[in-house]
Structures are given as C-alpha cells and as structure tokens.
C-alpha cells in the first residue's frame, strides 16, 4: 500500500511541477524535466527510511525504488519528450 501511495504522490507532484511551469510561462516539458531530480531525492529518502527505520532488506527496498521512482519519472520523461521542442 505504501508503494502505491508513493507512486500516486509522485504523479501528483509531477502535475504540480507541470502546473507551476505553466503558470510561470514555461512549457509543460520544462516542469516535467525539473520534476525528475527532486523526485529522485524523495525516492532515495524513502529507500533510506525503509531500510533503516522499517527494517526492510535493501534488496527488497531497491526493487520498490525502481517502481516508486520509475513510474512518475517515466511519465515525466514521456511528457517532456512529447510536449518539448525537438532538438
């Protein structure tokens, strides 16, 4: 359940980054690009907390990291490629 909450949070975060970029007269692609690094940091903190405080083995938490970071980041990458300028 926590993994699902994190993925949905990432998608909401992506939406907020895209909205903020749009409000600042930037493109949606810019918001998507700016989202990826902060989301990586949040995902790594989630991994750290899972290993150190929840006692989850690193290998299991690393597999969760792939999903937690990967799904929103892949959507951000796709959005930046689809709506960005070519080149």
VEXLUM-904564 format. One record per residue (C-alpha): residue number from 1; residue in one letter; x, y, z. Coordinates in Angstrom, 3 decimals, always signed. Layout:
<atoms>
<atom k="NUM" r="A" px="X" py="Y" pz="Z"/>
...
</atoms>
This chain:
<atoms>
<atom k="1" r="X" px="+0.000" py="+0.000" pz="+0.000"/>
<atom k="2" r="X" px="+2.869" py="+2.367" pz="+0.797"/>
<atom k="3" r="X" px="+4.317" py="+1.833" pz="-2.671"/>
<atom k="4" r="X" px="+1.016" py="+2.802" pz="-4.273"/>
<atom k="5" r="X" px="+0.793" py="+5.908" pz="-2.089"/>
<atom k="6" r="X" px="+4.319" py="+6.924" pz="-3.099"/>
<atom k="7" r="X" px="+3.650" py="+6.403" pz="-6.820"/>
<atom k="8" r="X" px="+0.418" py="+8.403" pz="-6.651"/>
<atom k="9" r="X" px="+2.245" py="+11.113" pz="-4.687"/>
<atom k="10" r="X" px="+4.851" py="+11.230" pz="-7.435"/>
<atom k="11" r="X" px="+2.196" py="+11.618" pz="-10.091"/>
<atom k="12" r="X" px="+0.561" py="+14.417" pz="-8.106"/>
<atom k="13" r="X" px="+3.981" py="+16.039" pz="-7.673"/>
<atom k="14" r="X" px="+4.563" py="+15.817" pz="-11.408"/>
<atom k="15" r="X" px="+1.237" py="+17.504" pz="-12.000"/>
<atom k="16" r="X" px="+2.171" py="+20.294" pz="-9.602"/>
<atom k="17" r="X" px="+5.531" py="+20.823" pz="-11.321"/>
<atom k="18" r="X" px="+3.838" py="+20.984" pz="-14.723"/>
<atom k="19" r="X" px="+1.199" py="+23.377" pz="-13.370"/>
<atom k="20" r="X" px="+3.857" py="+25.607" pz="-11.789"/>
<atom k="21" r="X" px="+5.854" py="+25.685" pz="-15.016"/>
<atom k="22" r="X" px="+2.758" py="+26.603" pz="-16.961"/>
<atom k="23" r="X" px="+1.880" py="+29.390" pz="-14.515"/>
<atom k="24" r="X" px="+5.445" py="+30.710" pz="-14.861"/>
<atom k="25" r="X" px="+5.075" py="+30.853" pz="-18.658"/>
<atom k="26" r="X" px="+7.304" py="+27.828" pz="-19.193"/>
<atom k="27" r="X" px="+6.264" py="+24.735" pz="-21.064"/>
<atom k="28" r="X" px="+4.886" py="+21.570" pz="-19.553"/>
<atom k="29" r="X" px="+8.078" py="+19.860" pz="-20.716"/>
<atom k="30" r="X" px="+10.137" py="+22.177" pz="-18.506"/>
<atom k="31" r="X" px="+8.043" py="+21.313" pz="-15.463"/>
<atom k="32" r="X" px="+8.431" py="+17.613" pz="-16.220"/>
<atom k="33" r="X" px="+12.205" py="+17.958" pz="-16.570"/>
<atom k="34" r="X" px="+12.532" py="+19.919" pz="-13.318"/>
<atom k="35" r="X" px="+10.483" py="+17.258" pz="-11.504"/>
<atom k="36" r="X" px="+12.832" py="+14.317" pz="-12.081"/>
<atom k="37" r="X" px="+15.744" py="+15.272" pz="-9.795"/>
<atom k="38" r="X" px="+13.631" py="+16.248" pz="-6.756"/>
<atom k="39" r="X" px="+11.626" py="+13.060" pz="-7.193"/>
<atom k="40" r="X" px="+14.839" py="+11.028" pz="-7.239"/>
<atom k="41" r="X" px="+15.827" py="+12.624" pz="-3.923"/>
<atom k="42" r="X" px="+12.393" py="+11.869" pz="-2.404"/>
<atom k="43" r="X" px="+12.589" py="+8.276" pz="-3.671"/>
<atom k="44" r="X" px="+16.066" py="+7.778" pz="-2.207"/>
<atom k="45" r="X" px="+14.933" py="+9.178" pz="+1.142"/>
<atom k="46" r="X" px="+12.032" py="+6.735" pz="+1.024"/>
<atom k="47" r="X" px="+14.514" py="+3.901" pz="+0.400"/>
<atom k="48" r="X" px="+16.712" py="+5.060" pz="+3.290"/>
<atom k="49" r="X" px="+13.776" py="+5.225" pz="+5.703"/>
<atom k="50" r="X" px="+12.522" py="+1.835" pz="+4.576"/>
<atom k="51" r="X" px="+15.891" py="+0.212" pz="+5.202"/>
<atom k="52" r="X" px="+16.922" py="+1.985" pz="+8.398"/>
<atom k="53" r="X" px="+13.639" py="+2.516" pz="+10.236"/>
<atom k="54" r="X" px="+11.205" py="-0.036" pz="+8.834"/>
<atom k="55" r="X" px="+13.771" py="-2.821" pz="+8.696"/>
<atom k="56" r="X" px="+13.086" py="-3.781" pz="+5.102"/>
<atom k="57" r="X" px="+16.038" py="-5.566" pz="+3.447"/>
<atom k="58" r="X" px="+17.937" py="-3.370" pz="+0.994"/>
<atom k="59" r="X" px="+17.293" py="-5.705" pz="-1.957"/>
<atom k="60" r="X" px="+13.538" py="-5.567" pz="-1.410"/>
<atom k="61" r="X" px="+13.549" py="-1.812" pz="-0.931"/>
<atom k="62" r="X" px="+15.699" py="-1.344" pz="-4.048"/>
<atom k="63" r="X" px="+13.073" py="-3.191" pz="-6.079"/>
<atom k="64" r="X" px="+10.421" py="-0.865" pz="-4.662"/>
<atom k="65" r="X" px="+12.641" py="+2.120" pz="-5.538"/>
<atom k="66" r="X" px="+12.514" py="+1.108" pz="-9.189"/>
<atom k="67" r="X" px="+8.721" py="+1.336" pz="-9.149"/>
<atom k="68" r="X" px="+8.423" py="+4.382" pz="-6.877"/>
<atom k="69" r="X" px="+10.912" py="+6.430" pz="-8.869"/>
<atom k="70" r="X" px="+10.409" py="+4.791" pz="-12.237"/>
<atom k="71" r="X" px="+6.706" py="+5.239" pz="-12.859"/>
<atom k="72" r="X" px="+6.491" py="+9.014" pz="-12.248"/>
<atom k="73" r="X" px="+9.915" py="+9.636" pz="-13.819"/>
<atom k="74" r="X" px="+8.999" py="+7.643" pz="-16.928"/>
<atom k="75" r="X" px="+5.793" py="+9.624" pz="-17.282"/>
<atom k="76" r="X" px="+7.740" py="+12.875" pz="-16.804"/>
<atom k="77" r="X" px="+10.266" py="+11.795" pz="-19.437"/>
<atom k="78" r="X" px="+7.478" py="+10.869" pz="-21.850"/>
<atom k="79" r="X" px="+5.713" py="+14.178" pz="-21.207"/>
<atom k="80" r="X" px="+8.903" py="+16.163" pz="-21.734"/>
<atom k="81" r="X" px="+9.581" py="+14.339" pz="-24.995"/>
<atom k="82" r="X" px="+6.028" py="+14.622" pz="-26.281"/>
<atom k="83" r="X" px="+5.479" py="+18.292" pz="-25.451"/>
<atom k="84" r="X" px="+9.039" py="+19.610" pz="-25.695"/>
<atom k="85" r="X" px="+10.643" py="+21.291" pz="-28.626"/>
<atom k="86" r="X" px="+12.531" py="+18.970" pz="-30.983"/>
<atom k="87" r="X" px="+16.283" py="+19.042" pz="-30.868"/>
</atoms>
